[in-house]
Amino acid sequence: MSRIAYVNGRYVPHADAVVHIEDRGYQFADGVYEVVLIHNGAMVDELPHLDRLDRSLRELRIAAPMTRPALRSVMRELLRRNRIRTGLIYMQATRGVARRDHPFPKNPVTALVMTAKRVSLPSAATVENGVKVISIRDIRWERCDIKTVALLPNVLGKQQAKEAGAYEAWQVDDNGYVTEGTSTNAWIVTKDGELVTRNANQSILNGITRLTLLKLAEREKLRFVERGFTLEEAKQAREAFVSSATSFVTPVTQIDDAVVGNGKAGSVGLGLREAYLAYAAGEGRTP
Ligand code: PLP
């Protein structure tokens, strides 16, 4: 079955899904995006993702492409046409097509494209053995809380990780603190068992999975704190993991050359992963 994409009001075969060369997303990265997990045929945390999309648009003063009910119906139609049960929806909204000029165009019409694809989730072996991350300098701008399509530092970082045989690159600020991965949030469990993830400010994307995990941690009565942690603290942690819509909770067992804990996935991360999967199969889903 061929894939179908949504492009500015039309459902088109993926191979024919094109936008104008003067789309400001293409020329200026003047746009935002969202990724929603599809798990067993239902969306997970759909509404929080749409809330974050609205926020990103607002922060950049881009008009919403359509009403929320209309957007939700396009998402469903795209899933139906692509028959996705496990995968993701990618949506991107830009400040539209205009003659190339830096200031906002006079009457911009927000452009919206959406694709859906199957993805394979991390294997049982990956979860059990954990993954390696490398550390890199965080060279991004000061509004990492906005989910913009301007992802060049993230692209370069992820490529560096790949070339080092690692799953992810943790970005480290000038004070030695880990901000986040290139497409995931970063977590540790300290030697005395406290769960730690960086507080959400303008230096990180406030992951929807991160927020759900904090909610689940509270419910499970885990001891947790939102604060910065240094790369050194992470290397000495008992456990580490990353979170995102498509990686859920993926244990980290190596940071640069340091083995984390006993080199196997830790119980706090695995417990949260289980709790997240139950959430994704239950209250977190919207059919
Ligand atoms: N941090 C960055 C830089 C990301 O790009 C992402 C996801 O794409 C995340 C964190 C995790 O966010 P979420 O849990 O909403 O997928």
Boltz pocket constraint, residues with backbone or C-beta under 6 A from the ligand:
constraints:
  - pocket:
      binder: B
      contacts: [[A, 35], [A, 154], [A, 180], [A, 181], [A, 182], [A, 183], [A, 184], [A, 185], [A, 205], [A, 206], [A, 207], [A, 208], [A, 209], [A, 210], [A, 243], [A, 244], [A, 245], [A, 246]]
      max_distance: 6.0
